[in-house]
């Protein structure tokens, strides 16, 4: 039986590899490492199956959802060990289309996909001369706000760049979400200046737990990501925080804390 007032979670921060098969091996090893903590839900980052700065390589090696080895590993693990798993996001081919999906999955403890979310806000930015991204050229834009019911309360799903759109987070809070996830592959320049500040702001604004799991390190095609996965409580306090190296973070969330904060400052009910 689950303790519905205490949610044990693990965040897997990886230095993702350039091909789905390699990442399926990597994530399987890391999923197994979480078992010592005995988490209820395991969270993973964006681009879990493939990460690269080389668009030609991406289009050549990406798979469909049905053929994704990383998704299969997560489903099998969830079923075998009776764990909920948040698959932060997978980059997937949609039939024979030239554009891809950036899709997050939530798998229940029976190994069944109970919901998925396609990234709404695509990363079209020019951070500097070296950091230029045009996700809209390669990815479909999602249209639906997604929340899932868990034994501990509603959980809202976002992906990376969505973090900069506070209306999405408020919409999720209005739907009753007590937890909002932000799987990411944040750039280093924006990560250093904005990552923690924005995550804490979203937690404070919505009196919600924010669970943010990131990619880290150096990847194929000169791609670099910030890491520093973290969890923020509804008061805006950091519970755990990683560095720029691969790691697994563990913590326990007090579900009662959400209503305590919302009773003190009921702003989500006032706008």
N, C-alpha and C positions, 0 to 999 in steps of 0.2 A: 504493500500500500504506500502511496505517496504521502509525504507530509506536505499538505497544501499551503502551509504557512511558511515553509522554508524550501527554497528552490536552490539545489546544488547545481552549479554550472562549471563547465570547462571551456576555455577558449583556446583553439589551436592556431597559433601564428606560425606560418611556414614561409620558407623562401622557395616559392613555387618554381616548377620546372617547365620546360618548353613543349612537352608532349603529354597527352592525357594518360598514357600507360605509366609513365614515370611518376606522375602525380598520384595515380591510383595506388602505387606501391608506397609512396611517401605518406599519404593520408591514412592508409590502413595501419601503418606502424604507429602513427601518432594517435589514432583513435584507440588503439590498444593501450597506449600509455596512460590514457585518462582513467582507466578502470580502477587504478589504485585509489583515486579520489571518490569513485563511485558517483559520478554526476548523473543528474536527472536529464539534463539537456547538454549536448555538445555543440559548440558553435565554431564555424569555420569561415575563412575569408572569401572575398570576391575572387573571381578568376581561378577557382579551385582546380579546374581541370587543365588549364593552359594559360600561361602568361608570357607575353613577348612584346617587344617593341617593333617587331617585323611583321607588317600586315600580310605580306605574301606567305610567310611561314604560318601565320595564324589561319588563313583561309585554306591552306593546304592540309593542315593537321587537325582542324577542329572536326568533331563528330556530330551526329544527330543525338538527340536525347536518348533514343532507344539503344544506341551503340556506345554510350559514354561509360567507360570503365570506372570513372570516379563515382558517378551516381550509383552504379551497381555495388561498389564497395560499401558505400554509405548505407544503402538499403539493406544489404546483407548483414552489416554490423549491427544496425538498429534492431533488426529482427532477432539475431542470435543473442544479443546481450540486453535486449529490452530497454533500449535507450531512445530518447528523442534526439534527432540530429537536425540542426539547421545547416543546410548546404548553402553557404554564403552566396555564391553565384557560380554558374557554369556558363561558359561561352559555347553556344551550340548552333549548329547549322539547322536551318528550317527548310526541309525538303531540298529542292535544288536551287533555292534562292541565293543570290550573291550576298545578301545581308544576313547577319547573324542575330541571335537572341542573347541577351545578358539576363539570365533567369536564376532566381533564388528558389530553393525548394525547402519545404518543411516536412520532415519524415517522422511519423509517430513511432511509438515503441513496439509496434508490430511490423515495422518495415514497410509501411504504406505511405506514399506521398499524399498528404492531406491538403496541401495547398502549394501554389507556386506564384511568384511575382516577377513580372518583367520590368526592368528598370525604366522608370518614367523619364527622369531627367538625364539626358545624355551629355557626356563630358566634352563639350566643344569650347576649348579655351586655348589661350596663348599665354602660358605662365612666363616664359622667357623665350629666347631664340632657340634654345635646345628643347624646351618642353612645350610642344604644340600637339594638341589632341583634337581629333574630329570624329568622335564616336558615331555621330549621325550618318557619316558616310558608310559605315560598316555594320551598324546595328539598327534593328527595329526599335521604335519607341513604345514603351508600355503605356497602357491606358487606364489600368485599374488599380485602385488602392486596395491593398490586401492585408487582412488580419486573420489570425488563426486562434482557435480556442485551445487552451491547454489546461491541465488540472490546476494550474496556479493562476490562471487568468488569461485574458486576451493578450496576444503578442502581435505587434505590428512589424511589417517587413519593409525596409528600405535598402538601397544599395549605394554606397560611396557618395557620389556627387549629389544625391538626394539630400544629403546633410545640409546643403546650402539653401534648402527650400522649406522654411519653417511652417508654411501652410500645410504641407504634407504631414508633418509630425502632429500638428494641431488636429488635423482631420482624423488621424489614427487615435489620438487621445479621446476625441469626441466619440469615436466608435467604441470606446471602453478599454482601449489598450493600456495595460499596466507596464508592459515591457515593449521597447522598440529596439530592433536590431539594426546595426549599420556595418555589414561586412564591407570591406574596402580594399583597394589597392592604391592608396593615396600617394601622390607624388611627394618627394622629399621637400621641395621648397614650400608647398602649401601645407604640408604636414607640420613642419616646424613652426609655422606662424598661425595656423588656423585649426588644426585637428582637435586638440584638447579643448580649446575655447568654445568651438562650435558644439562639440558633444556635450559639454557641461551646460551650455546655454539651452540646448534642446531638452535636456533632463529637467532643468529648472523651470523652463516655460511650461512644460507639460506634466510636471510632478510625476515623472515616469522613470523607471530604470532604463538606461541606455547601455546596450551591450554592443561593443564595437570591436570586431575582430579583423585585423589587417594582415596583408601580405608584407613581407619585409625583405630587404637585401637587394642583391643584383640578379637580374634575370636575363633571359635570352633577348638578343636584339637591343642591348644597351638599356633595357627597362630597369628602373630602380624604384623601390617602394619604401615607404616610411616606417611601417610597423607600428610600435607603441600601442598595441591593443589595450583596451581599457574597459572598465565598467564604472558607470556613474550612478549613484543612487538618486531618488527623487528630490533630495535636498540639494543636489549638485556636488556632492562629495565623491571623490575618487575612492573606489573600493580596492581596485587593483590596477596596475599598469605595467605593461611590458616595455622592452627596449627595442633596439633595431635588429635584434637577433632572433632566430627561431626559438620558440618557447611554447610551453603550455601553461596557461594561467587558470587557477581555480579559485572560486569564492562561493559563498552562500548568500542568497538574497532573502531578506526578511520581507515577506509579502505585506505584512501589516504596516510597514513603513509608508507604503503608497497612500493609504487612506489617512494616515496620521498627517502627512504633508498636505494632502488635498483638503483636509479639514481646517488646517491652519491657514492656508492660502488657497482659497477655492477659485483661482483664476481660470482654470479650464472650464468652469461652469458659467463664467461670466462673459464669455466672448464667443 
